Amino acid sequence: MAASQASLLLQKQLRDLCKSPVDGFSAGLVDDSNVFEWSVTIMGPLDTLYDGGFFHAFMSFPSNYPQSPPTVRFVSEMWHPNVYQDGTVCISILHPPGEDPNGYEHASERWSPVHTVESIILSIISMLSSPNDESPANVDAAKEWREGRDEFRRKVSRCVRRSLEMM
């Protein structure tokens, strides 16, 4: 039952995005037969180090969406404090609902069923604009963001260049 409700909700969100596209990204199904796997292209936000890039990612939704969050993983090379080496995005709204067992986040910052594909992707775009180096997924990127901004810029520029080569 939950999977069919999730499927209907995701179909509606896809229709809404097709009817009213949002600046900064495009999203669609990886395969028309599976509404739980999405392909997303995020344009690097203007006036950020990621400006000019086109970054590809996959969103995988659980069968109990929206009670649980999707996972989002960049397949484009990404150098960012809040993106693990394997491309998985680490932001509060993608963490399971409830209290944080590590005490870093308030329950209000974590996943809530009110989030949509649009709000998730807009949060990722915001993350690209404003890295959070307090609890990084990529410790090396966070250290460079704080202490070696020139090297950080160089690596991000390479990611932007490579994202364009992949188009």
Order of alpha helices (4+ residues) and beta strands (2+ residues): alpha-beta-beta-beta-beta-alpha-alpha-alpha
